Amino acid sequence: MIDRPIFFPFTHITKNHLETVTAFFPAVDFLTIDRENALNDDLRRFVKTGRINPVFPSEQEMETIDQAAAQYLSWADVHKGNEQNLKAILKESAYFTDDTHVTSIKSRLRRQTDEKSEPREPAWPKQLLFLKLAQLCDAQHDSIDARLELLKKNKEALLNELRGIAAPVAEPEESVMPADSGDKMTQQRIVNWSSYMIQEDRLTTETGWPILVTTSPAVYDWFETNCDEVVNPLDIKKIKVHENKCENQKNWQHRFNKLLMDTVSGKGYRKEDLPTVEDQCSKSALFKLGLFSGCNINPVFNVPGRQIPVCLVNLK
């Protein structure tokens, strides 16, 4: 049986991500590594209404990872401008665990460790540290994209004002399209995200397995590239979806999600079963559903013999 949808493999969710996933789904789970700062105003509104359900690591895990990330950033700041030295040191080990200051981190990274002589450390610190640093990086790029978009709008407003009322208004330039964060370290994102979620029993439940939802074409491409078998029961290049606050959205989502669950469960669907949008508060979107399996995919999610449902959603 298929359980609720969960946004992956990102731990930073942008405004565009929010608008996209909530256009299709009434509620979505989301792993975040930042308990205080991750809930920005946009995300907080969706959390308050139950549309987004943030999944947090434990307070102890969060404290450990916040400390490790701060140490990493401090150490990297010391080596700013010395990229060759930094790359050489980080070549073998890009993670640190329980060191408490910059000097210790530097010493630990240089030291060659005999893994056979040391007890095996738990995997979650490395997994969460990667996801934490990825979150910080994605949040920074998201902020840059937002500033570029604001610059474009201010430029257009200034030009229109200079043209005067009688001047013809030029066609507005295209908006700055956010880059696909998933095309950077795609496999590492998927592996670290899934490994942590499995280790913490955040994926499998008594009622079933979640539908993995992504807005990243690169992430979806990774599954297509690495699978031995894929079934594509839904591949809709253009579908109308309601904007948030449309009064008909709830009913549309109920019908669409029932169709989706039936499709994933193998019951199939008829084209005429796809719900339509008749009102004006709508957007065009893309929706792809793949059921993936194979020796390069199933071990990542620790589910031998299971088809893993992955949805790609995007607003056009």
C-alpha positions as CSV (number, residue, x, y, z in Angstrom):
1,M,0.0,0.0,0.0
2,I,1.2,3.6,-0.7
3,D,1.3,6.1,2.0
4,R,1.5,9.9,2.1
5,P,3.7,12.0,-0.3
6,I,7.1,13.3,0.9
7,F,9.2,16.0,-0.7
8,F,12.8,14.9,-1.4
9,P,15.8,14.9,-1.5
10,F,16.1,18.6,-0.4
11,T,16.2,19.9,3.1
12,H,15.6,23.5,1.9
13,I,12.2,24.2,0.3
14,T,11.8,27.4,-1.8
15,K,8.7,29.4,-2.4
16,N,8.5,27.8,-5.9
17,H,8.7,24.3,-4.4
18,L,5.9,25.2,-2.0
19,E,3.6,26.5,-4.7
20,T,4.3,23.5,-6.8
21,V,3.9,20.6,-4.4
22,T,0.8,22.1,-2.7
23,A,-0.8,22.6,-6.1
24,F,-1.0,18.8,-6.5
25,F,-1.1,17.5,-2.9
26,P,-3.3,18.5,0.1
27,A,-0.4,17.7,2.5
28,V,3.3,16.8,2.1
29,D,6.0,15.7,4.5
30,F,9.3,17.5,4.4
31,L,12.6,16.7,6.2
32,T,14.4,19.9,7.4
33,I,17.6,20.2,9.4
34,D,17.0,23.7,10.6
35,R,14.5,24.0,13.4
36,E,14.6,27.7,13.9
37,N,15.5,29.3,10.6
38,A,14.0,26.9,8.1
39,L,10.4,27.9,8.8
40,N,10.4,31.2,6.8
41,D,7.1,33.1,6.5
42,D,6.0,31.3,3.3
43,L,6.7,27.8,4.8
44,R,5.2,28.7,8.2
45,R,1.8,29.5,6.6
46,F,1.7,26.1,5.0
47,V,2.8,24.4,8.2
48,K,0.1,26.2,10.2
49,T,-2.6,25.0,7.9
50,G,-1.3,21.4,7.8
51,R,-0.3,21.6,4.1
52,I,3.3,21.0,5.0
53,N,4.4,18.6,7.7
54,P,8.0,19.3,8.7
55,V,10.0,16.3,9.9
56,F,12.8,17.2,12.3
57,P,15.8,15.2,13.5
58,S,16.0,14.9,17.3
59,E,17.3,17.9,19.3
60,Q,20.5,16.0,20.1
61,E,21.1,15.3,16.4
62,M,20.3,18.9,15.5
63,E,22.7,20.2,18.1
64,T,25.5,17.9,17.0
65,I,25.1,18.8,13.3
66,D,24.7,22.5,13.9
67,Q,28.0,22.5,15.8
68,A,29.7,20.4,13.1
69,A,28.5,22.7,10.3
70,A,29.6,25.8,12.2
71,Q,33.0,24.2,12.7
72,Y,33.2,23.4,9.0
73,L,32.3,27.0,8.0
74,S,34.8,28.5,10.4
75,W,37.5,26.2,9.2
76,A,36.7,26.9,5.5
77,D,36.7,30.6,6.2
78,V,40.3,30.3,7.6
79,H,41.3,28.7,4.3
80,K,39.5,31.1,2.1
81,G,41.7,32.1,-0.9
82,N,43.7,28.9,-0.6
83,E,41.6,26.6,-2.7
84,Q,44.4,24.2,-3.7
85,N,45.3,23.5,-0.1
86,L,41.6,23.2,0.8
87,K,40.9,20.7,-2.0
88,A,43.9,18.6,-1.1
89,I,42.9,18.3,2.5
90,L,39.3,17.6,1.7
91,K,40.0,15.0,-0.9
92,E,39.7,12.0,1.3
93,S,37.5,13.2,4.1
94,A,34.9,16.0,3.8
95,Y,33.3,15.4,7.2
96,F,34.2,15.8,10.8
97,T,32.5,14.5,13.9
98,D,33.4,15.5,17.5
99,D,36.2,17.9,17.2
100,T,35.5,21.2,18.9
101,H,37.5,23.9,17.2
102,V,39.2,24.9,13.9
103,T,42.7,23.6,14.9
104,S,41.4,20.2,15.8
105,I,39.4,19.9,12.6
106,K,42.5,20.8,10.5
107,S,44.5,18.2,12.4
108,R,41.9,15.5,12.1
109,L,41.5,16.0,8.4
110,R,45.3,15.6,7.9
111,R,45.6,12.5,10.0
112,Q,45.3,9.2,8.3
113,T,43.0,6.9,10.3
114,D,43.1,3.1,10.3
115,E,39.4,2.2,10.1
116,K,40.1,-1.3,11.3
117,S,41.5,-0.2,14.6
118,E,38.6,2.1,15.5
119,P,35.0,1.2,16.4
120,R,32.4,1.9,13.7
121,E,30.8,5.3,14.1
122,P,27.1,5.8,13.6
123,A,26.2,6.9,10.0
124,W,23.7,9.6,10.8
125,P,26.2,12.4,11.6
126,K,27.7,12.2,8.2
127,Q,24.3,11.9,6.5
128,L,22.9,14.9,8.4
129,L,26.0,17.0,8.0
130,F,25.9,16.6,4.2
131,L,22.2,17.5,4.2
132,K,22.8,20.5,6.5
133,L,25.5,21.9,4.3
134,A,23.4,21.2,1.2
135,Q,20.6,23.1,2.9
136,L,22.8,26.1,3.6
137,C,24.0,26.1,0.0
138,D,20.5,25.8,-1.4
139,A,19.2,28.6,0.9
140,Q,22.0,30.9,-0.2
141,H,21.3,30.2,-3.9
142,D,17.6,30.7,-3.3
143,S,18.4,34.1,-1.7
144,I,20.5,35.1,-4.7
145,D,17.7,34.1,-7.2
146,A,15.2,36.2,-5.2
147,R,17.5,39.2,-5.3
148,L,18.0,38.8,-9.1
149,E,14.3,38.6,-9.6
150,L,13.8,41.8,-7.5
151,L,16.5,43.6,-9.6
152,K,14.7,42.6,-12.8
153,K,11.4,43.9,-11.5
154,N,12.9,47.2,-10.3
155,K,14.7,47.6,-13.7
156,E,11.4,47.1,-15.6
157,A,9.6,49.6,-13.3
158,L,12.3,52.2,-13.8
159,L,12.3,51.8,-17.5
160,N,8.5,52.1,-17.7
161,E,8.7,55.3,-15.6
162,L,11.4,56.8,-17.8
163,R,9.3,56.0,-21.0
164,G,6.4,58.0,-19.7
165,I,2.7,57.3,-19.9
166,A,2.6,57.7,-23.7
167,A,5.6,55.4,-24.4
168,P,4.8,51.9,-25.5
169,V,5.3,49.4,-22.7
170,A,7.9,46.7,-23.7
171,E,7.2,43.1,-23.3
172,P,8.3,42.1,-19.8
173,E,11.5,40.1,-19.7
174,E,11.3,36.5,-18.6
175,S,11.6,35.9,-14.9
176,V,14.8,34.5,-13.5
177,M,14.3,30.8,-13.5
178,P,15.7,29.2,-10.3
179,A,18.5,26.7,-11.1
180,D,17.8,23.0,-10.5
181,S,19.6,22.3,-7.2
182,G,19.3,18.6,-7.9
183,D,21.8,18.7,-10.7
184,K,24.6,19.2,-8.1
185,M,25.8,16.1,-6.3
186,T,22.5,14.4,-7.2
187,Q,23.4,10.9,-6.1
188,Q,24.9,12.1,-2.8
189,R,21.7,14.0,-2.0
190,I,19.5,11.0,-2.7
191,V,21.8,8.5,-0.9
192,N,22.3,10.6,2.3
193,W,18.6,11.6,2.4
194,S,17.3,8.1,2.0
195,S,19.9,6.5,4.3
196,Y,19.0,8.9,7.2
197,M,15.2,8.5,6.6
198,I,15.5,4.7,6.6
199,Q,17.8,4.6,9.6
200,E,15.3,6.6,11.6
201,D,12.3,4.6,10.3
202,R,10.8,7.7,8.6
203,L,9.9,6.1,5.4
204,T,8.2,2.7,6.0
205,T,5.1,2.8,8.2
206,E,2.4,0.4,9.2
207,T,0.2,1.6,6.3
208,G,2.8,1.5,3.6
209,W,5.5,3.4,1.6
210,P,5.5,7.1,0.7
211,I,5.3,8.6,-2.8
212,L,8.6,10.5,-3.3
213,V,7.9,13.9,-4.7
214,T,10.5,16.1,-6.4
215,T,10.6,19.3,-8.4
216,S,14.1,18.4,-9.8
217,P,14.4,17.0,-13.3
218,A,17.9,16.0,-12.5
219,V,16.7,13.8,-9.5
220,Y,14.1,12.1,-11.7
221,D,16.7,11.6,-14.4
222,W,18.9,9.8,-11.9
223,F,16.2,7.3,-11.3
224,E,15.7,6.8,-15.0
225,T,19.4,6.3,-15.6
226,N,20.0,3.9,-12.7
227,C,16.9,1.7,-12.9
228,D,16.8,-1.8,-14.4
229,E,13.0,-1.4,-14.9
230,V,10.6,1.5,-14.9
231,V,6.9,1.7,-15.4
232,N,5.6,5.2,-16.4
233,P,1.8,5.0,-15.7
234,L,1.4,8.8,-15.7
235,D,3.3,11.2,-18.0
236,I,1.3,14.4,-18.4
237,K,3.3,17.2,-20.1
238,K,0.5,19.7,-19.6
239,I,-2.2,19.6,-16.9
240,K,-4.2,22.4,-15.4
241,V,-3.9,22.8,-11.6
242,H,-5.6,25.2,-9.2
243,E,-3.7,28.0,-7.6
244,N,-3.7,28.0,-3.8
245,K,-6.8,29.6,-2.3
246,C,-9.0,28.5,-5.3
247,E,-12.2,27.2,-3.8
248,N,-12.2,24.2,-6.1
249,Q,-8.7,23.1,-5.3
250,K,-9.6,20.8,-2.5
251,N,-12.0,18.7,-4.5
252,W,-9.6,18.6,-7.5
253,Q,-6.8,17.4,-5.3
254,H,-9.0,14.7,-3.7
255,R,-9.9,13.3,-7.1
256,F,-6.4,13.5,-8.5
257,N,-4.8,11.9,-5.5
258,K,-7.3,9.0,-5.5
259,L,-6.4,8.5,-9.2
260,L,-2.7,8.6,-8.3
261,M,-3.0,6.1,-5.5
262,D,-5.1,3.8,-7.7
263,T,-2.5,4.0,-10.4
264,V,0.5,3.3,-8.1
265,S,-1.5,0.4,-6.6
266,G,-1.8,-1.2,-10.1
267,K,-5.5,-0.5,-10.6
268,G,-4.8,1.8,-13.6
269,Y,-6.8,4.8,-14.8
270,R,-8.7,6.0,-17.7
271,K,-7.8,9.3,-19.4
272,E,-11.3,10.7,-18.7
273,D,-10.7,10.1,-15.0
274,L,-8.2,13.0,-14.9
275,P,-9.9,15.9,-13.1
276,T,-10.2,19.1,-15.1
277,V,-9.9,22.7,-14.1
278,E,-12.7,25.0,-15.3
279,D,-12.2,28.2,-13.3
280,Q,-9.7,31.0,-14.1
281,C,-7.4,30.6,-11.0
282,S,-5.2,28.0,-12.6
283,K,-1.7,27.3,-13.9
284,S,-0.3,24.9,-16.3
285,A,1.9,22.1,-14.9
286,L,3.8,19.0,-15.7
287,F,3.4,15.7,-13.8
288,K,5.3,12.5,-14.2
289,L,5.0,9.3,-12.2
290,G,7.6,6.6,-12.4
291,L,7.7,3.2,-10.6
292,F,11.4,2.4,-10.4
293,S,13.3,-0.7,-9.4
294,G,16.8,-2.2,-10.0
295,C,20.1,-3.2,-8.3
296,N,21.3,0.5,-8.3
297,I,18.1,1.8,-6.7
298,N,16.5,-0.7,-4.4
299,P,19.6,-1.0,-2.1
300,V,19.6,2.8,-1.7
301,F,16.2,2.6,-0.1
302,N,16.6,-0.8,1.5
303,V,13.5,-2.2,-0.2
304,P,14.4,-5.3,-2.3
305,G,11.8,-6.3,-4.8
306,R,9.7,-3.2,-4.4
307,Q,8.9,-0.6,-7.1
308,I,9.7,2.9,-5.8
309,P,7.1,5.5,-6.8
310,V,8.7,8.9,-7.7
311,C,6.7,11.9,-8.9
312,L,8.2,14.9,-10.8
313,V,6.0,18.0,-10.6
314,N,6.6,21.4,-12.0
315,L,4.6,24.6,-12.7
316,K,5.1,26.1,-16.2
